Amino acid sequence: MIKPAINFEDFSKLDIRIGTIIEINDFPKAHKPAYQLTIDFGLIGIKKSSAQITDLYSKESLINKQILAIVNFKNKQIANFLSECLILGVVNSKNQVVLLKASKSSLKNGEQVS
């Protein structure tokens, strides 16, 4: 299903940046299996996020992985955890989240999607 059309001003409100996952913890209090991620976004700082990506990603495979995230959403309380950004991914045909990443490696943390 295609979502309703938005204008460029709506899109430009999103602050999408590259960041590196620097810490991963299990999140046993989440309703669905998830990790608690700590992500380095360079000059804008360290942010935390909850991500339901345990089906396709081990904690070991995520450490030091660069990801894309929306960093200007309002914080969201998830159980006992405060999520400060939204990791971007695609839900595949098996209802698993596949993380989005940049096509070039080693971008500077905090660089912005435009």
PyMOL CGO cylinders between C-alpha atoms (Angstrom):
from pymol import cmd
from pymol.cgo import CYLINDER

trace = [
    CYLINDER, 0.00, 0.00, 0.00, 1.34, 3.43, -0.95, 0.3, 1, 1, 1, 1, 1, 1,
    CYLINDER, 1.34, 3.43, -0.95, 1.07, 6.02, 1.79, 0.3, 1, 1, 1, 1, 1, 1,
    CYLINDER, 1.07, 6.02, 1.79, -0.49, 9.46, 1.15, 0.3, 1, 1, 1, 1, 1, 1,
    CYLINDER, -0.49, 9.46, 1.15, 1.64, 11.96, -0.76, 0.3, 1, 1, 1, 1, 1, 1,
    CYLINDER, 1.64, 11.96, -0.76, 3.66, 14.47, 1.24, 0.3, 1, 1, 1, 1, 1, 1,
    CYLINDER, 3.66, 14.47, 1.24, 5.40, 17.63, 0.13, 0.3, 1, 1, 1, 1, 1, 1,
    CYLINDER, 5.40, 17.63, 0.13, 9.12, 18.32, 0.21, 0.3, 1, 1, 1, 1, 1, 1,
    CYLINDER, 9.12, 18.32, 0.21, 8.77, 20.41, 3.38, 0.3, 1, 1, 1, 1, 1, 1,
    CYLINDER, 8.77, 20.41, 3.38, 7.41, 17.34, 5.21, 0.3, 1, 1, 1, 1, 1, 1,
    CYLINDER, 7.41, 17.34, 5.21, 10.39, 15.24, 4.11, 0.3, 1, 1, 1, 1, 1, 1,
    CYLINDER, 10.39, 15.24, 4.11, 12.87, 17.99, 4.97, 0.3, 1, 1, 1, 1, 1, 1,
    CYLINDER, 12.87, 17.99, 4.97, 11.70, 17.87, 8.61, 0.3, 1, 1, 1, 1, 1, 1,
    CYLINDER, 11.70, 17.87, 8.61, 13.27, 14.40, 8.98, 0.3, 1, 1, 1, 1, 1, 1,
    CYLINDER, 13.27, 14.40, 8.98, 16.85, 14.41, 10.23, 0.3, 1, 1, 1, 1, 1, 1,
    CYLINDER, 16.85, 14.41, 10.23, 18.31, 11.14, 8.88, 0.3, 1, 1, 1, 1, 1, 1,
    CYLINDER, 18.31, 11.14, 8.88, 21.94, 10.48, 9.77, 0.3, 1, 1, 1, 1, 1, 1,
    CYLINDER, 21.94, 10.48, 9.77, 24.61, 7.80, 9.64, 0.3, 1, 1, 1, 1, 1, 1,
    CYLINDER, 24.61, 7.80, 9.64, 25.78, 6.38, 12.94, 0.3, 1, 1, 1, 1, 1, 1,
    CYLINDER, 25.78, 6.38, 12.94, 27.88, 3.52, 14.26, 0.3, 1, 1, 1, 1, 1, 1,
    CYLINDER, 27.88, 3.52, 14.26, 26.51, 0.98, 16.73, 0.3, 1, 1, 1, 1, 1, 1,
    CYLINDER, 26.51, 0.98, 16.73, 28.91, 0.98, 19.69, 0.3, 1, 1, 1, 1, 1, 1,
    CYLINDER, 28.91, 0.98, 19.69, 26.98, -1.12, 22.23, 0.3, 1, 1, 1, 1, 1, 1,
    CYLINDER, 26.98, -1.12, 22.23, 24.28, -3.80, 22.06, 0.3, 1, 1, 1, 1, 1, 1,
    CYLINDER, 24.28, -3.80, 22.06, 22.26, -5.33, 24.88, 0.3, 1, 1, 1, 1, 1, 1,
    CYLINDER, 22.26, -5.33, 24.88, 19.41, -7.80, 25.03, 0.3, 1, 1, 1, 1, 1, 1,
    CYLINDER, 19.41, -7.80, 25.03, 16.03, -6.25, 25.81, 0.3, 1, 1, 1, 1, 1, 1,
    CYLINDER, 16.03, -6.25, 25.81, 14.11, -8.90, 27.78, 0.3, 1, 1, 1, 1, 1, 1,
    CYLINDER, 14.11, -8.90, 27.78, 11.29, -6.51, 28.79, 0.3, 1, 1, 1, 1, 1, 1,
    CYLINDER, 11.29, -6.51, 28.79, 10.31, -5.76, 25.18, 0.3, 1, 1, 1, 1, 1, 1,
    CYLINDER, 10.31, -5.76, 25.18, 7.04, -7.33, 23.96, 0.3, 1, 1, 1, 1, 1, 1,
    CYLINDER, 7.04, -7.33, 23.96, 8.77, -8.69, 20.84, 0.3, 1, 1, 1, 1, 1, 1,
    CYLINDER, 8.77, -8.69, 20.84, 12.43, -9.83, 20.76, 0.3, 1, 1, 1, 1, 1, 1,
    CYLINDER, 12.43, -9.83, 20.76, 14.63, -6.74, 20.46, 0.3, 1, 1, 1, 1, 1, 1,
    CYLINDER, 14.63, -6.74, 20.46, 18.03, -5.26, 21.19, 0.3, 1, 1, 1, 1, 1, 1,
    CYLINDER, 18.03, -5.26, 21.19, 18.91, -2.04, 22.98, 0.3, 1, 1, 1, 1, 1, 1,
    CYLINDER, 18.91, -2.04, 22.98, 21.42, -0.21, 20.80, 0.3, 1, 1, 1, 1, 1, 1,
    CYLINDER, 21.42, -0.21, 20.80, 23.79, 2.62, 21.64, 0.3, 1, 1, 1, 1, 1, 1,
    CYLINDER, 23.79, 2.62, 21.64, 24.76, 4.56, 18.50, 0.3, 1, 1, 1, 1, 1, 1,
    CYLINDER, 24.76, 4.56, 18.50, 27.48, 7.16, 17.93, 0.3, 1, 1, 1, 1, 1, 1,
    CYLINDER, 27.48, 7.16, 17.93, 26.29, 10.01, 15.70, 0.3, 1, 1, 1, 1, 1, 1,
    CYLINDER, 26.29, 10.01, 15.70, 29.51, 12.02, 15.86, 0.3, 1, 1, 1, 1, 1, 1,
    CYLINDER, 29.51, 12.02, 15.86, 29.04, 15.70, 16.63, 0.3, 1, 1, 1, 1, 1, 1,
    CYLINDER, 29.04, 15.70, 16.63, 25.37, 15.29, 17.60, 0.3, 1, 1, 1, 1, 1, 1,
    CYLINDER, 25.37, 15.29, 17.60, 26.32, 12.71, 20.21, 0.3, 1, 1, 1, 1, 1, 1,
    CYLINDER, 26.32, 12.71, 20.21, 25.36, 9.26, 21.41, 0.3, 1, 1, 1, 1, 1, 1,
    CYLINDER, 25.36, 9.26, 21.41, 21.74, 8.09, 21.12, 0.3, 1, 1, 1, 1, 1, 1,
    CYLINDER, 21.74, 8.09, 21.12, 19.92, 4.92, 22.15, 0.3, 1, 1, 1, 1, 1, 1,
    CYLINDER, 19.92, 4.92, 22.15, 17.35, 2.92, 20.22, 0.3, 1, 1, 1, 1, 1, 1,
    CYLINDER, 17.35, 2.92, 20.22, 15.35, -0.27, 20.55, 0.3, 1, 1, 1, 1, 1, 1,
    CYLINDER, 15.35, -0.27, 20.55, 15.28, -2.44, 17.44, 0.3, 1, 1, 1, 1, 1, 1,
    CYLINDER, 15.28, -2.44, 17.44, 13.41, -5.64, 16.64, 0.3, 1, 1, 1, 1, 1, 1,
    CYLINDER, 13.41, -5.64, 16.64, 16.23, -7.09, 14.55, 0.3, 1, 1, 1, 1, 1, 1,
    CYLINDER, 16.23, -7.09, 14.55, 17.13, -10.23, 16.49, 0.3, 1, 1, 1, 1, 1, 1,
    CYLINDER, 17.13, -10.23, 16.49, 15.92, -12.57, 13.69, 0.3, 1, 1, 1, 1, 1, 1,
    CYLINDER, 15.92, -12.57, 13.69, 18.59, -11.55, 11.20, 0.3, 1, 1, 1, 1, 1, 1,
    CYLINDER, 18.59, -11.55, 11.20, 21.36, -9.98, 13.29, 0.3, 1, 1, 1, 1, 1, 1,
    CYLINDER, 21.36, -9.98, 13.29, 23.49, -11.27, 16.13, 0.3, 1, 1, 1, 1, 1, 1,
    CYLINDER, 23.49, -11.27, 16.13, 24.92, -8.82, 18.64, 0.3, 1, 1, 1, 1, 1, 1,
    CYLINDER, 24.92, -8.82, 18.64, 28.40, -9.64, 17.32, 0.3, 1, 1, 1, 1, 1, 1,
    CYLINDER, 28.40, -9.64, 17.32, 27.43, -8.78, 13.74, 0.3, 1, 1, 1, 1, 1, 1,
    CYLINDER, 27.43, -8.78, 13.74, 26.04, -5.38, 14.78, 0.3, 1, 1, 1, 1, 1, 1,
    CYLINDER, 26.04, -5.38, 14.78, 28.95, -3.98, 16.79, 0.3, 1, 1, 1, 1, 1, 1,
    CYLINDER, 28.95, -3.98, 16.79, 30.69, -1.21, 14.81, 0.3, 1, 1, 1, 1, 1, 1,
    CYLINDER, 30.69, -1.21, 14.81, 28.10, -1.47, 12.02, 0.3, 1, 1, 1, 1, 1, 1,
    CYLINDER, 28.10, -1.47, 12.02, 27.06, 1.80, 10.41, 0.3, 1, 1, 1, 1, 1, 1,
    CYLINDER, 27.06, 1.80, 10.41, 23.31, 2.31, 10.12, 0.3, 1, 1, 1, 1, 1, 1,
    CYLINDER, 23.31, 2.31, 10.12, 20.83, 5.01, 9.11, 0.3, 1, 1, 1, 1, 1, 1,
    CYLINDER, 20.83, 5.01, 9.11, 18.47, 6.49, 11.66, 0.3, 1, 1, 1, 1, 1, 1,
    CYLINDER, 18.47, 6.49, 11.66, 16.03, 9.33, 12.14, 0.3, 1, 1, 1, 1, 1, 1,
    CYLINDER, 16.03, 9.33, 12.14, 17.51, 11.32, 15.02, 0.3, 1, 1, 1, 1, 1, 1,
    CYLINDER, 17.51, 11.32, 15.02, 14.88, 14.02, 15.55, 0.3, 1, 1, 1, 1, 1, 1,
    CYLINDER, 14.88, 14.02, 15.55, 11.86, 11.98, 16.63, 0.3, 1, 1, 1, 1, 1, 1,
    CYLINDER, 11.86, 11.98, 16.63, 10.59, 12.67, 20.11, 0.3, 1, 1, 1, 1, 1, 1,
    CYLINDER, 10.59, 12.67, 20.11, 11.89, 10.16, 22.65, 0.3, 1, 1, 1, 1, 1, 1,
    CYLINDER, 11.89, 10.16, 22.65, 9.72, 7.08, 23.12, 0.3, 1, 1, 1, 1, 1, 1,
    CYLINDER, 9.72, 7.08, 23.12, 9.46, 5.06, 26.32, 0.3, 1, 1, 1, 1, 1, 1,
    CYLINDER, 9.46, 5.06, 26.32, 9.52, 1.32, 25.58, 0.3, 1, 1, 1, 1, 1, 1,
    CYLINDER, 9.52, 1.32, 25.58, 9.12, -0.68, 28.80, 0.3, 1, 1, 1, 1, 1, 1,
    CYLINDER, 9.12, -0.68, 28.80, 12.02, 0.49, 31.00, 0.3, 1, 1, 1, 1, 1, 1,
    CYLINDER, 12.02, 0.49, 31.00, 14.04, 1.92, 28.07, 0.3, 1, 1, 1, 1, 1, 1,
    CYLINDER, 14.04, 1.92, 28.07, 14.00, 5.40, 26.47, 0.3, 1, 1, 1, 1, 1, 1,
    CYLINDER, 14.00, 5.40, 26.47, 14.46, 5.20, 22.70, 0.3, 1, 1, 1, 1, 1, 1,
    CYLINDER, 14.46, 5.20, 22.70, 15.99, 8.39, 21.28, 0.3, 1, 1, 1, 1, 1, 1,
    CYLINDER, 15.99, 8.39, 21.28, 16.10, 7.64, 17.55, 0.3, 1, 1, 1, 1, 1, 1,
    CYLINDER, 16.10, 7.64, 17.55, 14.56, 5.32, 14.96, 0.3, 1, 1, 1, 1, 1, 1,
    CYLINDER, 14.56, 5.32, 14.96, 16.78, 2.86, 13.10, 0.3, 1, 1, 1, 1, 1, 1,
    CYLINDER, 16.78, 2.86, 13.10, 15.74, 2.54, 9.45, 0.3, 1, 1, 1, 1, 1, 1,
    CYLINDER, 15.74, 2.54, 9.45, 15.07, -0.81, 7.84, 0.3, 1, 1, 1, 1, 1, 1,
    CYLINDER, 15.07, -0.81, 7.84, 12.91, -2.66, 5.36, 0.3, 1, 1, 1, 1, 1, 1,
    CYLINDER, 12.91, -2.66, 5.36, 10.46, -5.34, 6.45, 0.3, 1, 1, 1, 1, 1, 1,
    CYLINDER, 10.46, -5.34, 6.45, 10.97, -8.34, 4.16, 0.3, 1, 1, 1, 1, 1, 1,
    CYLINDER, 10.97, -8.34, 4.16, 8.43, -10.99, 3.10, 0.3, 1, 1, 1, 1, 1, 1,
    CYLINDER, 8.43, -10.99, 3.10, 9.16, -12.99, 6.30, 0.3, 1, 1, 1, 1, 1, 1,
    CYLINDER, 9.16, -12.99, 6.30, 8.32, -9.94, 8.45, 0.3, 1, 1, 1, 1, 1, 1,
    CYLINDER, 8.32, -9.94, 8.45, 11.99, -9.50, 9.41, 0.3, 1, 1, 1, 1, 1, 1,
    CYLINDER, 11.99, -9.50, 9.41, 13.67, -6.08, 9.54, 0.3, 1, 1, 1, 1, 1, 1,
    CYLINDER, 13.67, -6.08, 9.54, 16.64, -5.66, 7.18, 0.3, 1, 1, 1, 1, 1, 1,
    CYLINDER, 16.64, -5.66, 7.18, 18.73, -2.64, 8.18, 0.3, 1, 1, 1, 1, 1, 1,
    CYLINDER, 18.73, -2.64, 8.18, 19.45, 0.13, 5.69, 0.3, 1, 1, 1, 1, 1, 1,
    CYLINDER, 19.45, 0.13, 5.69, 23.07, 1.16, 5.25, 0.3, 1, 1, 1, 1, 1, 1,
    CYLINDER, 23.07, 1.16, 5.25, 25.15, 3.45, 3.10, 0.3, 1, 1, 1, 1, 1, 1,
    CYLINDER, 25.15, 3.45, 3.10, 26.63, 2.03, -0.11, 0.3, 1, 1, 1, 1, 1, 1,
    CYLINDER, 26.63, 2.03, -0.11, 30.10, 3.32, 0.81, 0.3, 1, 1, 1, 1, 1, 1,
    CYLINDER, 30.10, 3.32, 0.81, 31.75, 2.19, 4.00, 0.3, 1, 1, 1, 1, 1, 1,
    CYLINDER, 31.75, 2.19, 4.00, 33.27, 4.35, 6.72, 0.3, 1, 1, 1, 1, 1, 1,
    CYLINDER, 33.27, 4.35, 6.72, 31.22, 7.50, 6.35, 0.3, 1, 1, 1, 1, 1, 1,
    CYLINDER, 31.22, 7.50, 6.35, 31.72, 10.03, 9.12, 0.3, 1, 1, 1, 1, 1, 1,
    CYLINDER, 31.72, 10.03, 9.12, 29.28, 9.50, 11.97, 0.3, 1, 1, 1, 1, 1, 1,
    CYLINDER, 29.28, 9.50, 11.97, 26.59, 12.17, 11.96, 0.3, 1, 1, 1, 1, 1, 1,
    CYLINDER, 26.59, 12.17, 11.96, 26.65, 12.81, 8.21, 0.3, 1, 1, 1, 1, 1, 1,
    CYLINDER, 26.65, 12.81, 8.21, 23.16, 13.69, 7.07, 0.3, 1, 1, 1, 1, 1, 1,
    CYLINDER, 23.16, 13.69, 7.07, 20.95, 12.27, 4.34, 0.3, 1, 1, 1, 1, 1, 1,
    CYLINDER, 20.95, 12.27, 4.34, 19.83, 15.02, 1.98, 0.3, 1, 1, 1, 1, 1, 1,
]
cmd.load_cgo(trace, "trace")
